[in-house]
Amino acid sequence: MSATSDTDTAAADGMTAAGGARADHDGARAAGAVLVAGVGNLFLGDDGFGPEVVRRLAGSGGLPPQIRVTDYGIRGMHLAYDLLDGYDALILVDAYPGDGPPGRLTVLEIGAKDLGTGEFDAHGMNPVSVLANMGQLGGILPLTYLVGCTPAGVEEGIGLSEAVSAAVPEAVEAVRTLVRRLVPAEPAETRSP
């Protein structure tokens, strides 16, 4: 990510968004499977940010085999059950009503204590509720990051606003940066002289 971008990358650099030390996972790296989940409603303008980012990420290739990239859309229950498969980390990509202008990216590490509790709706997609209720489903919240983008609008309509669309390539790179941090690189093959 460029130094001139308007992106909060505190979590990607090993700090929480508030600037404190990571408390939930002590900077742990994922040892195996990572789920990259795009969430959002394609029929609500910029809420389709997550699905668009994962579509481009999956189409660009080059990810390690233990990375699963999935567009969940508004299928919250599907995401919840997939998380029960034992992923070591989750990268959630979604529209995020953060501070700043439309198109601003935010990368946050999310812990269970950040979520509180939420009503679980088997027919909808509220990522906070899905993640907050993992325990009720018999699972635990893995190391979790959000790559979020401030929307210009989430009214009925298909297609991203110009500002959010322009942020998609940077979001793809933010996800790739997190993947590089979470998944150890394959050891270089050593050769005898």
C-alpha positions as CSV (number, residue, x, y, z in Angstrom):
1,M,0.0,0.0,0.0
2,S,1.3,3.4,-0.8
3,A,2.2,5.9,1.8
4,T,-0.1,8.4,0.2
5,S,-3.2,6.3,0.4
6,D,-5.9,7.1,2.9
7,T,-5.8,3.6,4.5
8,D,-5.7,2.6,8.1
9,T,-3.2,-0.3,8.1
10,A,-2.5,-0.4,11.8
11,A,-3.6,-4.0,12.2
12,A,-1.7,-5.1,9.1
13,D,1.4,-3.7,10.7
14,G,0.8,-5.7,13.9
15,M,-1.1,-3.1,15.9
16,T,-4.8,-2.8,16.7
17,A,-6.7,0.1,15.2
18,A,-6.5,1.9,18.5
19,G,-2.8,1.7,18.3
20,G,-2.3,-0.7,21.2
21,A,-0.5,-4.0,21.2
22,R,-2.4,-7.0,19.9
23,A,-4.1,-8.7,22.9
24,D,-6.1,-11.5,21.4
25,H,-3.5,-13.5,19.4
26,D,-0.1,-12.1,20.4
27,G,0.9,-11.5,16.8
28,A,0.4,-15.2,16.0
29,R,0.7,-16.3,12.4
30,A,-1.9,-18.7,11.0
31,A,-0.4,-22.1,10.6
32,G,-2.7,-23.3,7.9
33,A,-6.0,-22.6,6.3
34,V,-7.2,-19.0,5.8
35,L,-10.7,-18.1,4.7
36,V,-11.1,-14.8,2.7
37,A,-14.8,-14.0,2.9
38,G,-16.4,-11.3,0.8
39,V,-19.7,-10.2,2.2
40,G,-22.3,-7.7,1.1
41,N,-25.4,-7.3,-1.0
42,L,-24.7,-6.6,-4.7
43,F,-28.1,-5.0,-5.0
44,L,-27.3,-2.2,-2.5
45,G,-24.6,-0.2,-4.3
46,D,-21.4,0.0,-2.3
47,D,-22.5,-2.9,-0.1
48,G,-21.2,-5.0,-3.0
49,F,-17.6,-4.1,-2.2
50,G,-16.7,-7.4,-0.5
51,P,-18.0,-9.6,-3.3
52,E,-16.2,-7.5,-5.9
53,V,-12.8,-7.6,-4.1
54,V,-13.0,-11.4,-3.7
55,R,-14.0,-11.8,-7.3
56,R,-11.0,-9.9,-8.4
57,L,-8.7,-11.6,-5.9
58,A,-9.8,-15.1,-7.0
59,G,-9.4,-14.1,-10.7
60,S,-5.9,-12.9,-10.2
61,G,-4.5,-16.2,-8.9
62,G,-1.2,-16.6,-7.2
63,L,-2.5,-17.4,-3.7
64,P,-1.1,-20.3,-1.6
65,P,-3.3,-23.5,-1.8
66,Q,-4.4,-23.2,1.9
67,I,-6.2,-19.9,1.1
68,R,-9.9,-20.2,0.3
69,V,-11.5,-17.2,-1.3
70,T,-15.4,-17.1,-1.2
71,D,-18.1,-14.7,-2.0
72,Y,-20.7,-15.2,0.7
73,G,-22.9,-12.3,-0.4
74,I,-25.7,-12.2,2.3
75,R,-25.4,-15.9,3.3
76,G,-24.4,-15.5,6.9
77,M,-25.3,-19.0,8.0
78,H,-23.1,-20.4,5.2
79,L,-20.2,-18.3,6.5
80,A,-20.8,-19.5,10.0
81,Y,-20.8,-23.1,9.1
82,D,-17.7,-22.8,6.9
83,L,-15.9,-21.2,9.9
84,L,-16.7,-24.4,11.9
85,D,-14.4,-26.3,9.5
86,G,-11.5,-25.0,11.6
87,Y,-9.9,-22.2,9.7
88,D,-6.8,-20.7,11.4
89,A,-7.6,-17.2,10.2
90,L,-10.4,-15.2,8.6
91,I,-10.1,-12.1,6.4
92,L,-13.5,-10.5,6.1
93,V,-13.9,-8.1,3.2
94,D,-17.0,-5.8,3.5
95,A,-18.3,-2.2,3.3
96,Y,-17.4,-0.6,6.6
97,P,-19.0,2.6,7.9
98,G,-15.8,4.1,9.2
99,D,-14.6,7.6,9.4
100,G,-13.4,9.4,6.4
101,P,-14.5,9.9,2.8
102,P,-16.0,7.2,0.6
103,G,-13.4,4.8,-0.7
104,R,-11.2,5.0,2.4
105,L,-9.9,1.5,3.3
106,T,-9.6,0.3,6.9
107,V,-7.8,-2.8,8.0
108,L,-8.7,-4.0,11.6
109,E,-7.9,-7.0,13.7
110,I,-11.2,-8.1,15.3
111,G,-11.3,-10.1,18.5
112,A,-14.2,-11.7,20.3
113,K,-14.3,-8.9,22.9
114,D,-14.8,-6.4,20.0
115,L,-18.0,-8.1,18.9
116,G,-20.2,-8.3,22.0
117,T,-23.3,-10.3,21.3
118,G,-25.8,-10.1,18.5
119,E,-29.0,-11.6,17.3
120,F,-28.2,-14.4,14.9
121,D,-30.4,-14.3,11.7
122,A,-30.2,-17.5,9.7
123,H,-31.6,-15.7,6.7
124,G,-29.4,-12.6,6.7
125,M,-25.8,-11.4,6.8
126,N,-24.8,-9.4,9.7
127,P,-21.0,-10.2,10.0
128,V,-20.9,-9.0,13.7
129,S,-23.7,-11.4,14.6
130,V,-22.2,-14.3,12.7
131,L,-18.8,-13.9,14.4
132,A,-20.2,-13.1,17.8
133,N,-22.3,-16.3,17.8
134,M,-19.5,-18.8,16.8
135,G,-19.5,-20.2,20.4
136,Q,-23.2,-21.0,20.2
137,L,-22.5,-23.0,17.1
138,G,-19.7,-24.9,18.7
139,G,-16.8,-23.1,17.2
140,I,-14.3,-20.4,18.1
141,L,-13.5,-17.2,16.4
142,P,-10.2,-17.6,14.5
143,L,-7.7,-14.8,14.1
144,T,-9.9,-12.3,12.3
145,Y,-9.2,-9.2,10.2
146,L,-11.5,-6.9,8.4
147,V,-10.6,-5.2,5.2
148,G,-13.3,-2.6,5.0
149,C,-14.2,0.3,2.7
150,T,-16.2,3.4,3.6
151,P,-19.2,3.4,1.2
152,A,-20.6,6.4,-0.6
153,G,-24.1,4.8,-0.4
154,V,-25.9,1.5,0.2
155,E,-29.2,2.4,-1.5
156,E,-30.9,0.0,-3.9
157,G,-28.9,-0.2,-7.1
158,I,-26.3,-2.4,-8.8
159,G,-22.7,-1.3,-9.1
160,L,-20.1,0.4,-6.9
161,S,-19.7,4.2,-6.7
162,E,-16.6,5.7,-8.4
163,A,-14.8,6.1,-5.1
164,V,-15.4,2.6,-3.8
165,S,-14.6,1.1,-7.2
166,A,-11.3,2.9,-7.2
167,A,-10.5,1.3,-3.8
168,V,-10.9,-2.3,-5.0
169,P,-7.4,-2.8,-6.3
170,E,-5.9,-1.4,-3.1
171,A,-8.2,-3.7,-1.1
172,V,-7.0,-6.7,-3.1
173,E,-3.4,-5.8,-2.3
174,A,-4.3,-5.3,1.4
175,V,-5.7,-8.9,1.5
176,R,-2.6,-10.2,-0.2
177,T,-0.4,-8.4,2.4
178,L,-2.4,-10.0,5.2
179,V,-2.1,-13.4,3.5
180,R,1.7,-13.0,3.3
181,R,1.8,-12.2,7.0
182,L,-0.5,-15.1,8.0
183,V,0.8,-17.9,5.9
184,P,4.5,-18.8,6.2
185,A,6.3,-18.8,2.9
186,E,7.4,-22.2,1.6
187,P,10.9,-22.9,2.7
188,A,13.5,-22.5,0.0
189,E,14.8,-25.7,-1.3
190,T,18.4,-26.2,-0.1
191,R,20.9,-27.7,-2.5
192,S,24.1,-29.5,-1.8
193,P,27.2,-28.1,-3.6
